[in-house]
Amino acid sequence: MSIRQLLAGMAVAITLAASAATPITTTVPQRPAGQTHLVGFATAPMDSVRIGVIGLGMRGYSAVERLLHVPGAVVKAVCDIDSARVASVEQMLVKNGHAQVPGYYGSEEAWKQLCDRPDIDLVYIVTDWKHHTPMALYAMEQGKHTAIEVPAAMNLDEIWALINMAESKRLHCMMLENCIYDFFELNTLNMAQQGLFGEVLHTEGSYIHNLEEFWPYYYNNWRMDYNREHRGDVYPTHGIGPACQLLDIHRGDRMTTLVAMDTKPVNGPAYIERTTGQAPESYANGDHTMTMIRTAGGKTIHIQHDVVTPRPYSRMYQLTGTKGFANKYPVEGYAFVPEQIAADSVPDHENLSAHGFISPEQQAALVEKYKHPLIRSIGEEAKKVGGHGGMDYIMDYRLVYCLLNGLPLDMDVYDLAEWCSLIPLSAISIENGSAPVEVPDFTRGAWNEVHGYRHAFAPER
């Protein structure tokens, strides 16, 4: 073979490889006439936030308990298909000195009666995944703001439907992602926003949690059934949410491309066989799923999902910057280049080494100096009320606080869309041999209109 033939063959191979690497695209529907984006969106201040809660199982009951402690929140109605759950919540409300509220139950459509009530501003949805989007769409049709447990939407059709409804009605549609309010995450975000890590280049997150002891408690086995039927990262939001906030996603940067892969399913089908006596004919979700994402600004994100292996609990939460590093699991720690930390930030600042974490004493001093304003103001109350160490309370408090003060919410409908999109997009990648998949611009052009993620606060009076 001549050199010319060899080079021609190499050129063909390179062309084919480039063609194979072209990202798979999905349809981005044109924004309907008369609609505008909701980036930075806020509504008029409220005197109180009247709330109806749908779904009173593991998460719903505790949500109602927490809302009783949130200033300005008023629970007006509750709903669950199980009348016993409704009765239990009604008893808890009365026991806590709350007025008796209407309870809806019994039929698959009972929740619509709650959404129809004129004395409700916000519908708080805590049901199984498949009901999240239909309930939120109906609630918004009735003029209600919506807060939806994670994941809020499971496919692209649901995601675009929520975006269009929220834009059309000019209503808030927020996903109840609590992990962005964990204390370590909030403090680290504040440090990043103050420039301690330099430019943030890479973030990581995950949901690694062996659910074997929890599977029996999901109503009608809905969660295991979803894992059995669907491939990809079906529960990405705990990991991707904090990672996106660190990278200012749709506030100056955006996710553009992802690639995903998974292991074969072993422990999932084995659990079904062990508990039912019969091996499933099929099982889609791999024991471990990994997704790599690139942003328009040249940053990267790594997300993992694993709910069936004995790997210890981890949301990974990791940040790599040009001047520093943060890591939450399995050990919380920070590392910085020596000159990045001033003498008034940590003791013995001249002894810092980027080859290892700063000492516990140095970390405590750093956290105290850069404690997030939310933790400084309501952290102790959050710990008392509870909910995953207090982060659930901060989530509810911030939702109500922003509505009361007419401020943009900490999470908007595009956060919901971007974080949930990993579910269908990771499946598309895996089912096409781990091909790259384009991440849609869910803001449809508005991702660069706000620069930098920040929590909104009302002026002090």
RADA-V690977 format. One record per backbone hydrogen bond with DSSP energy under -1.0 kcal/mol. NH is the residue of the N-H (numbers start at 0). CO is the residue of the C=O. E is the energy in kcal/mol with one decimal. If there is no record, write none. Layout:
NH:CO:E ; NH:CO:E
This chain:
5:1:-2.5 ; 6:2:-2.7 ; 7:3:-2.3 ; 8:4:-2.4 ; 9:5:-2.2 ; 10:6:-2.3 ; 11:7:-2.0 ; 12:8:-2.3 ; 13:9:-2.7 ; 14:10:-2.3 ; 15:11:-2.6 ; 16:12:-2.5 ; 17:13:-2.6 ; 18:14:-2.3 ; 19:15:-2.5 ; 20:16:-1.5 ; 21:18:-1.2 ; 23:435:-2.8 ; 34:31:-1.9 ; 40:37:-2.2 ; 48:71:-3.1 ; 50:73:-3.1 ; 51:121:-2.4 ; 52:76:-2.2 ; 53:123:-2.7 ; 54:78:-3.2 ; 60:56:-1.9 ; 62:58:-1.7 ; 63:59:-2.1 ; 64:60:-1.9 ; 65:61:-2.4 ; 66:62:-2.4 ; 67:63:-1.1 ; 68:65:-2.2 ; 72:69:-2.0 ; 73:48:-2.6 ; 75:50:-3.3 ; 76:50:-1.1 ; 77:101:-2.0 ; 78:52:-1.8 ; 79:103:-2.2 ; 85:81:-1.6 ; 86:82:-2.5 ; 87:83:-2.2 ; 88:84:-2.3 ; 89:85:-2.6 ; 90:86:-2.3 ; 91:87:-2.0 ; 92:88:-2.5 ; 93:89:-2.0 ; 94:90:-2.6 ; 95:91:-1.5 ; 96:93:-2.0 ; 97:92:-2.8 ; 103:77:-2.4 ; 109:106:-1.2 ; 111:108:-1.5 ; 112:109:-1.1 ; 114:110:-2.0 ; 115:111:-1.8 ; 116:113:-1.2 ; 120:49:-2.6 ; 121:49:-2.3 ; 122:144:-2.8 ; 123:51:-3.1 ; 124:146:-3.2 ; 125:53:-3.5 ; 130:127:-1.4 ; 131:128:-1.2 ; 134:130:-2.0 ; 135:131:-2.2 ; 136:132:-2.8 ; 137:133:-2.0 ; 138:134:-2.5 ; 139:135:-2.4 ; 140:136:-2.0 ; 141:137:-1.3 ; 142:139:-2.0 ; 143:138:-2.2 ; 144:120:-2.5 ; 145:171:-2.2 ; 146:122:-2.3 ; 147:173:-2.8 ; 148:124:-2.4 ; 158:154:-2.1 ; 159:155:-2.7 ; 160:156:-1.9 ; 161:157:-2.2 ; 162:158:-2.2 ; 163:159:-2.6 ; 164:160:-2.3 ; 165:161:-2.5 ; 166:162:-2.7 ; 167:163:-2.5 ; 168:164:-2.7 ; 169:165:-1.3 ; 170:165:-1.7 ; 173:145:-2.7 ; 175:147:-3.5 ; 176:174:-2.1 ; 180:177:-2.1 ; 181:178:-1.2 ; 185:181:-2.7 ; 186:182:-2.6 ; 187:183:-2.5 ; 188:184:-2.5 ; 189:185:-2.3 ; 190:186:-2.3 ; 191:187:-2.6 ; 192:188:-2.6 ; 193:189:-1.4 ; 194:191:-1.4 ; 195:190:-2.3 ; 197:194:-1.4 ; 200:319:-2.6 ; 201:319:-1.9 ; 202:299:-1.9 ; 203:317:-2.2 ; 204:301:-2.3 ; 205:314:-1.2 ; 206:303:-1.9 ; 207:313:-2.2 ; 208:305:-2.3 ; 210:306:-2.3 ; 213:210:-1.7 ; 214:210:-1.9 ; 216:213:-2.1 ; 217:214:-1.4 ; 220:217:-2.6 ; 221:218:-1.6 ; 224:220:-2.1 ; 225:221:-1.7 ; 226:222:-2.0 ; 227:223:-2.4 ; 228:224:-1.6 ; 229:225:-1.5 ; 233:231:-1.2 ; 239:235:-2.5 ; 240:236:-2.1 ; 242:238:-1.1 ; 243:239:-2.5 ; 244:240:-1.9 ; 245:241:-1.8 ; 247:244:-1.1 ; 248:243:-2.1 ; 249:252:-3.7 ; 250:247:-2.5 ; 251:446:-2.1 ; 252:247:-1.4 ; 255:293:-3.0 ; 256:293:-1.5 ; 257:436:-2.3 ; 258:291:-2.4 ; 260:289:-2.2 ; 262:287:-2.2 ; 269:265:-1.7 ; 270:266:-2.1 ; 271:267:-1.6 ; 272:268:-2.3 ; 273:269:-2.4 ; 274:270:-2.1 ; 275:271:-2.0 ; 276:272:-1.9 ; 283:227:-2.5 ; 284:226:-1.7 ; 286:263:-1.0 ; 288:304:-2.5 ; 289:260:-2.9 ; 290:302:-2.8 ; 291:258:-3.1 ; 292:300:-2.6 ; 293:256:-2.7 ; 294:298:-2.2 ; 295:253:-2.8 ; 297:294:-1.7 ; 299:200:-2.0 ; 300:292:-2.1 ; 301:202:-1.8 ; 302:290:-2.8 ; 303:204:-1.3 ; 304:288:-2.2 ; 305:206:-2.4 ; 313:207:-2.2 ; 316:314:-3.7 ; 317:203:-1.7 ; 318:325:-2.4 ; 319:201:-2.9 ; 320:323:-2.9 ; 321:198:-1.6 ; 322:196:-2.5 ; 323:196:-1.0 ; 324:334:-2.7 ; 325:318:-2.2 ; 326:332:-2.2 ; 327:316:-1.9 ; 332:326:-2.6 ; 334:324:-2.3 ; 336:322:-2.2 ; 339:336:-2.3 ; 340:337:-1.0 ; 344:341:-1.8 ; 345:341:-1.2 ; 350:347:-1.9 ; 351:348:-1.3 ; 355:352:-1.6 ; 357:333:-2.9 ; 362:358:-2.8 ; 363:359:-2.3 ; 364:360:-1.9 ; 365:361:-2.4 ; 366:362:-2.9 ; 367:363:-2.0 ; 368:364:-2.0 ; 369:365:-2.4 ; 375:371:-2.5 ; 376:372:-2.0 ; 377:373:-2.8 ; 378:374:-1.6 ; 381:377:-2.6 ; 382:378:-2.0 ; 383:379:-1.7 ; 384:380:-2.6 ; 385:381:-3.0 ; 389:386:-1.1 ; 391:386:-2.4 ; 393:389:-2.0 ; 394:390:-2.0 ; 395:391:-2.2 ; 396:392:-3.1 ; 397:393:-2.7 ; 398:394:-1.9 ; 399:395:-2.2 ; 400:396:-3.0 ; 401:397:-2.5 ; 402:398:-1.7 ; 403:399:-2.9 ; 404:400:-2.0 ; 406:401:-2.8 ; 415:411:-2.0 ; 416:412:-2.0 ; 417:413:-3.0 ; 418:414:-2.8 ; 419:415:-2.2 ; 420:416:-1.8 ; 422:419:-2.0 ; 424:420:-2.5 ; 425:421:-2.0 ; 426:422:-1.2 ; 427:423:-2.2 ; 428:424:-2.2 ; 429:425:-2.5 ; 430:426:-2.7 ; 431:428:-1.1 ; 432:429:-1.4 ; 433:428:-1.8 ; 434:428:-1.4 ; 436:257:-2.7 ; 437:23:-3.2 ; 438:255:-2.8 ; 441:439:-1.2 ; 443:440:-1.6 ; 448:445:-1.6 ; 451:250:-3.6
